[in-house]
Amino acid sequence: MRIVSNPDIMMGKPTIVGTRVTVESILERLAAGESQEQILEANPRLAPEDIRAALGFAAQVLHADVLYPVSAHAA
């Protein structure tokens, strides 16, 4: 298990186990155009598997039957 959530760490946001790096921050960095190598260099405690786990976690969360509001400015 690479993704954990603890209410005492980062306000309970999902993080990479053993770190304070949130799934959210990894996804934001990827969305901003950073490469996996840049993220790993900035966070030496992360492994490539952690980035894949963050992406997998996000995909799994989006499988829920929920409607997500999308603003016209989201793109």
N, C-alpha and C positions, 0 to 999 in steps of 0.2 A: 504494500500500500504506500503510494508516494504522495497522495493528497490527503490531508487531514484538516479537521476543523476543531478548534479549541476556543471556547469563549474567552479564555485568558490570553490568547495570542492573536494579535491583529483584529480585535473585536469579533473573533469567530469566523472571519473570512477564511475560505479554503486556502491553505498554504502547502508548500512543499514540505514534507516531513523533515524535521530537524532544522528548519530554517524559519525565517520570518518573511520569506518571499511568497507573495500571494499569487494565486492563479491569475487574478485580475491584472496584476502588474506585468506578468509575462505576456498575457494577451494584448495588453495595451502597447507594450514595446514591439511585439510582432506587427501589430496593426500600424504602428508608426514607421515601420520599414526597417527596424533593426533586424539583423541576421541572428540566427541561433548562436553563431560564434561570438557576436558582440554581447549577447545576453550572458553567455557562459563566461566570457572574459570579465564582465562587470560583476558577476556573482560566482566566484570560484567554488562555492559549495554546491552549485548545481551541476547536474549531469545532463547529457542530451536526452536521456530517458525522462527526466523531470519536465522538460519542455513538451515532449510528446504526451506525457501524462496530463499536463495542463490543457492541451488541446483536446485530448480524449475526454477529460472531465467536462469541458465546455460543451462538447458535442452531446455528451450524455445528458447534461442538464437541459439542453434544448430539445431533447426528445419528449419532454413532458407536454401534455396537451394543454398548453397555455397560449393565449393570444398576447403577442408582444406589440406594444405601441411603437411605431416607427415614425420619427419626425421626418418632415420633408428635407431637412438639412443633414440627415444621417450619412449620406454618401459624401 
